[in-house]
Amino acid sequence: MRTAESVIVRKSPGELEAMEEGGRITSSCLKMLSENVRAGVTTRELDRLAEEFIQDHGGKPEFKGYQGFPASICASPNAMIVHGIPGSYRLKDGDIISLDVGVRYRGFVTDSATTVAVGEVPEDAAGLLAVTRECFAEAAEQVRADNRLGDIGHAIQSVAEARGYGVVRDLVSHGVGRKMHEDPQIPNYGSPGTGPPLMPGMVFAIEPMITLGGYEIRMSEWDGWSIYTADGSLSAHYEHTVAVTEHGPRILTNGA
């Protein structure tokens, strides 16, 4: 019988270097997209920019064709949490939009996301963006050898719920490497000191998804991909690919 630890693939130092090289493409692409977010731009235009950027830098857009997904990025505005298919939606002042990018490079995938304000946004939306980044930062600090998997989700939940925000429970952080989704699945909530111990070479896509309302979700009835907050509240998403090392957390998608 396999233990939970045995299915978490650990990467060698050389493999982590390859992932960090790919992570620089991922983070640079996300930075470029963020700089192009403005009122009047369609999400389809952002997708085109991302695909060209990734290919020009020697990578492959991992999302395109993944289980039939038709685009190179996920673009999810306002109450859409994740998996938005880029299309004719035209950004407007006051929107927030989650941009999620995955790149395959040298056989490895890196995954990163951010949520960007379009022009001036209400105070509650700005606060949501700030707390989602804080949730990630606290979770990333837990990605240390001899901590436990549950420490990651507990950090996210503790920050968000202490401020009155909702933590999406039906979508998870996850392992990443030669495949976009590897073991383990990591709930963005939970109890500290539980789950398998973290060991050097493990790599996780840590991605808090935080809402201004509740944590319940609903799936789009028309595209089968887009996922929304059930109560229509705003949602923000922030993600990096993070490795456990002997010297602490190593963010592999922070090189832009």
C-alpha positions as CSV (number, residue, x, y, z in Angstrom):
1,M,0.0,0.0,0.0
2,R,1.4,3.4,-1.0
3,T,1.5,6.2,1.6
4,A,0.4,9.7,0.7
5,E,4.0,10.8,0.7
6,S,5.0,8.2,-1.9
7,V,2.9,9.9,-4.7
8,I,4.3,13.4,-4.2
9,V,7.1,13.6,-6.8
10,R,10.3,15.2,-5.6
11,K,12.4,17.1,-8.1
12,S,16.2,17.1,-8.4
13,P,18.2,20.3,-8.2
14,G,18.7,20.2,-11.9
15,E,14.9,19.8,-12.4
16,L,14.2,22.7,-10.2
17,E,16.6,24.8,-12.3
18,A,14.7,23.9,-15.4
19,M,11.4,24.8,-13.7
20,E,12.8,28.1,-12.6
21,E,13.9,28.9,-16.2
22,G,10.3,28.1,-17.3
23,G,9.0,30.1,-14.4
24,R,10.8,33.2,-15.7
25,I,8.8,32.9,-18.9
26,T,5.6,32.4,-16.9
27,S,6.1,35.3,-14.6
28,S,7.3,37.6,-17.5
29,C,4.2,36.7,-19.5
30,L,2.0,37.5,-16.5
31,K,3.7,40.8,-16.0
32,M,3.2,41.7,-19.6
33,L,-0.4,40.8,-19.5
34,S,-1.0,42.9,-16.3
35,E,0.6,45.9,-18.1
36,N,-1.9,45.5,-21.0
37,V,-5.0,45.4,-18.7
38,R,-7.0,48.5,-19.4
39,A,-10.6,49.5,-20.2
40,G,-11.6,48.5,-23.7
41,V,-9.3,45.5,-24.1
42,T,-11.0,42.2,-24.7
43,T,-9.9,39.0,-23.0
44,R,-9.3,37.4,-26.4
45,E,-6.7,40.1,-27.1
46,L,-4.9,39.3,-23.9
47,D,-4.9,35.6,-24.8
48,R,-3.3,36.3,-28.2
49,L,-0.6,38.4,-26.5
50,A,0.1,35.6,-24.1
51,E,0.3,32.9,-26.7
52,E,2.7,34.9,-28.9
53,F,4.9,35.8,-25.9
54,I,5.2,32.3,-24.6
55,Q,6.0,30.9,-28.0
56,D,8.5,33.7,-28.7
57,H,10.3,32.8,-25.5
58,G,10.6,29.1,-26.3
59,G,7.8,27.8,-24.2
60,K,4.4,26.1,-24.9
61,P,1.1,27.4,-23.6
62,E,0.2,24.5,-21.3
63,F,-3.5,25.4,-20.9
64,K,-4.2,25.3,-24.7
65,G,-5.8,21.9,-25.4
66,Y,-5.6,20.8,-21.8
67,Q,-8.7,18.5,-21.5
68,G,-10.1,20.5,-24.4
69,F,-9.5,24.0,-23.0
70,P,-9.5,26.3,-26.1
71,A,-7.2,29.1,-25.0
72,S,-3.6,29.8,-23.8
73,I,-4.7,31.6,-20.6
74,C,-7.6,31.7,-18.2
75,A,-9.2,35.2,-17.9
76,S,-11.8,35.4,-15.2
77,P,-13.4,38.8,-14.4
78,N,-15.3,39.9,-11.3
79,A,-17.4,37.0,-9.8
80,M,-15.8,34.4,-12.0
81,I,-13.3,32.6,-9.9
82,V,-11.2,30.6,-12.4
83,H,-11.1,28.9,-15.8
84,G,-12.6,31.8,-17.8
85,I,-12.3,31.3,-21.6
86,P,-11.0,34.4,-23.3
87,G,-13.4,35.9,-25.7
88,S,-15.3,39.0,-26.6
89,Y,-15.6,40.3,-23.0
90,R,-14.3,43.9,-23.0
91,L,-12.8,45.1,-19.8
92,K,-14.2,48.2,-18.2
93,D,-13.1,50.5,-15.4
94,G,-13.9,49.1,-12.0
95,D,-13.5,45.5,-13.1
96,I,-11.1,43.1,-11.5
97,I,-9.7,40.2,-13.6
98,S,-7.8,37.1,-12.7
99,L,-5.2,36.1,-15.3
100,D,-3.8,32.6,-15.0
101,V,-0.8,31.4,-17.1
102,G,0.8,27.9,-17.5
103,V,3.9,27.3,-19.4
104,R,5.7,24.1,-20.4
105,Y,9.4,24.5,-20.8
106,R,12.1,21.8,-21.0
107,G,9.5,19.2,-20.1
108,F,8.2,21.0,-16.9
109,V,5.2,23.1,-16.2
110,T,5.1,26.3,-14.1
111,D,1.8,27.9,-13.2
112,S,1.1,31.4,-11.9
113,A,-1.9,33.8,-11.6
114,T,-2.7,37.3,-10.4
115,T,-5.8,39.4,-10.2
116,V,-5.6,42.9,-11.6
117,A,-7.7,46.0,-11.1
118,V,-9.0,47.7,-14.3
119,G,-8.6,51.5,-13.6
120,E,-10.0,52.6,-10.3
121,V,-11.9,50.0,-8.3
122,P,-14.0,50.2,-5.2
123,E,-12.3,50.0,-1.8
124,D,-13.8,46.6,-1.1
125,A,-12.3,45.2,-4.3
126,A,-8.9,46.7,-3.6
127,G,-9.0,45.1,-0.2
128,L,-9.8,41.8,-1.7
129,L,-6.8,41.9,-4.0
130,A,-4.5,42.8,-1.1
131,V,-5.7,40.1,1.2
132,T,-5.5,37.4,-1.5
133,R,-1.8,38.3,-2.0
134,E,-1.3,38.2,1.8
135,C,-2.9,34.8,1.9
136,F,-0.4,33.5,-0.7
137,A,2.5,35.1,1.2
138,E,1.6,33.4,4.4
139,A,1.0,30.1,2.7
140,A,4.3,30.3,0.9
141,E,6.1,30.8,4.2
142,Q,4.8,27.3,5.2
143,V,6.5,25.6,2.3
144,R,9.4,24.4,4.4
145,A,10.9,21.0,5.1
146,D,9.3,19.2,8.1
147,N,6.2,21.4,8.0
148,R,3.0,19.5,7.1
149,L,0.8,19.9,4.1
150,G,-2.1,21.1,6.2
151,D,0.0,24.1,7.3
152,I,-0.4,25.6,3.8
153,G,-4.1,25.6,3.7
154,H,-4.4,26.6,7.4
155,A,-2.3,29.8,6.7
156,I,-4.6,30.8,3.8
157,Q,-7.8,30.2,5.8
158,S,-6.5,32.0,8.9
159,V,-5.6,35.2,7.0
160,A,-8.8,35.4,5.0
161,E,-11.4,34.4,7.6
162,A,-9.8,36.7,10.2
163,R,-10.6,39.6,7.9
164,G,-14.1,38.4,7.0
165,Y,-13.4,37.0,3.5
166,G,-14.5,33.7,2.1
167,V,-12.1,30.9,1.1
168,V,-13.2,28.8,-1.9
169,R,-13.2,25.2,-0.8
170,D,-14.1,23.2,-3.9
171,L,-11.0,24.3,-5.8
172,V,-7.4,23.5,-4.6
173,S,-3.8,24.2,-4.8
174,H,-1.8,21.3,-6.2
175,G,1.5,19.6,-7.0
176,V,3.1,20.6,-10.3
177,G,6.0,19.4,-12.4
178,R,6.1,17.2,-15.5
179,K,2.3,17.4,-15.4
180,M,0.2,20.5,-14.6
181,H,-1.7,18.7,-11.9
182,E,0.3,16.3,-9.8
183,D,-0.3,15.0,-6.3
184,P,-1.1,16.3,-3.8
185,Q,-4.3,18.2,-3.9
186,I,-4.0,21.0,-1.3
187,P,-7.2,22.5,0.1
188,N,-6.9,26.2,0.8
189,Y,-8.2,25.6,4.3
190,G,-7.5,23.1,7.1
191,S,-5.8,22.2,10.3
192,P,-2.1,22.8,11.0
193,G,0.2,19.9,11.7
194,T,-1.8,17.5,9.5
195,G,-1.0,15.7,6.3
196,P,2.2,14.4,5.0
197,P,5.5,16.1,5.9
198,L,7.0,18.5,3.3
199,M,10.4,17.4,1.9
200,P,13.0,19.1,-0.3
201,G,12.2,18.8,-4.0
202,M,8.4,18.9,-3.6
203,V,6.9,21.6,-5.8
204,F,3.4,23.1,-5.4
205,A,1.2,25.6,-7.2
206,I,-0.1,27.5,-4.2
207,E,-3.3,29.4,-5.3
208,P,-5.6,31.0,-2.8
209,M,-9.0,31.9,-4.3
210,I,-10.7,34.4,-2.0
211,T,-14.2,36.0,-2.1
212,L,-16.0,39.0,-0.7
213,G,-18.9,36.6,0.2
214,G,-19.3,32.9,0.7
215,Y,-17.2,29.9,-0.5
216,E,-19.9,28.1,-2.5
217,I,-19.3,27.9,-6.3
218,R,-21.4,27.3,-9.4
219,M,-20.2,26.0,-12.8
220,S,-21.1,27.9,-16.0
221,E,-24.0,26.2,-17.8
222,W,-22.9,27.4,-21.2
223,D,-19.2,26.7,-21.5
224,G,-18.5,23.9,-19.0
225,W,-15.3,25.6,-17.8
226,S,-15.9,28.9,-16.1
227,I,-16.5,28.8,-12.3
228,Y,-18.3,31.6,-10.4
229,T,-19.1,32.4,-6.8
230,A,-22.6,31.1,-6.2
231,D,-23.6,34.4,-4.5
232,G,-22.2,36.6,-7.2
233,S,-19.6,38.2,-4.9
234,L,-16.2,39.3,-6.3
235,S,-13.4,36.8,-6.3
236,A,-9.6,37.1,-6.5
237,H,-7.0,34.5,-7.3
238,Y,-3.2,34.7,-6.8
239,E,-0.8,31.9,-7.5
240,H,2.9,31.0,-7.7
241,T,4.8,27.8,-8.2
242,V,6.8,27.2,-5.0
243,A,9.5,24.5,-4.2
244,V,10.5,23.1,-0.8
245,T,14.2,23.4,-0.4
246,E,16.7,22.8,2.5
247,H,16.9,26.6,2.8
248,G,13.2,27.4,2.8
249,P,10.6,28.2,0.2
250,R,11.8,28.9,-3.4
251,I,9.3,30.7,-5.6
252,L,10.0,29.5,-9.1
253,T,7.6,32.0,-10.9
254,N,8.9,35.2,-9.4
255,G,11.6,36.1,-11.9
256,A,9.9,38.8,-14.0
